[in-house]
Amino acid sequence: MKQTLRLVLTFCLLAFIAGDAAAQRIVRKSFARAERQTALLDSLLTSPDLFPASWNTDGTIKTNSARGWISGFFPANIWFLYEYTRDPKWLDMARRRTAPLDTLRRYTKTHDLGFMVGCPCAAAYRLTGEEAYRQLLIDASDALLTRFSPAVGLIRSWDNKNGDPNPYRVIIDNMMNLEMLFTVSKLTGDKRYYDIAVCHADNTLKNHFRPDNSCFHIVCYDAETGRVTGQRGGQGYSAASAWSRGQSWALYGFTMCYRETGDPRYLDRAVKCAEYFINHPRLPEDLVPYWDYDAPGIPDEPRDASAAAITASALLELAKYAPGKEKSYYGTARKILTSLASDRYLIPAGKKCGFLIDHSVGSKPSGSQVDVPIIYGDYYFLEALLRLKNYKTQK
Ligand code: GLY
């Protein structure tokens, strides 16, 4: 009887996914728009060394040098276009926009090297097999390891302006930089990268989460003893609130750590993050969260489409690992992507300097990049769309 029920459920799930022609239409429509928008954004960026961060409300593009934490996303988006279309024009553009990241090879002043180098160069190496990209991943990972303190057991996120060792601040976003370390450990066979990534993930697991399964943005440690000395609100509303993108980084980070290690504690944490999102009483109907789940003015607070895109991408991976949750996680991700591909979020062709999705928030507390298109929203949207497109074949 039990076996019959299992067979029926499996059949329903497979029929549900296989019959999802509407999902493939979303993928096609969004990639077609991404091609138009990316060509426009590239044409407007006249300096080869500048990277687009976000759209300014005066109609200009906010840019960063290679050292800005967002620098890898635009090149990585172009690698996604090449992966999707196999059109050599995107290959040429991806190479051109990735080249200035070479200057980050020995840059040790940031923990964001996983975003800056890992995202574009892992894709570049996977798609071309070229040694130069592999070497850049290794060098950037060596630079990242210099920020690991054995006394604290974590990679330091932000340096203090006065050079003071304390507070030793670690942000939940830093989970995302571990993927590059896992990649390089496999590329080189050197377990150091893996061990440090695991040590960082274990201590984040221990100290970054609250009993309700939300997480802090910033945890402060004593640099000598590794003792937790406090928590801070950072880009969230307060130290006690749940900053939406932070919850998404946690979900994505622990899903990825489970993939790389098979450690069931990471799976358990990822599932708790997913359930926090899905069951949140203040999650809007279209599943694009407000910038902070505890923002005081809800429902009149800006949404953060980037948090929705990161969540969709993570759920499409977690759906394959979490027992009994596939239909729920796949369905939630699909609903998020349907929202992001709707007229409310998908930017019309030729508008907003070529960004792809609207209504993200960089940092509301500092009044920076509020309710605008931001490049990492586009990146995780495209990644999620590729995961949706390949969902059946990856299983
Ligand atoms: N890593 C910074 C952010 O998510 O805004």
Boltz pocket constraint, residues with backbone or C-beta under 6 A from the ligand:
constraints:
  - pocket:
      binder: B
      contacts: [[A, 69], [A, 173], [A, 235], [A, 245], [A, 361], [A, 362]]
      max_distance: 6.0
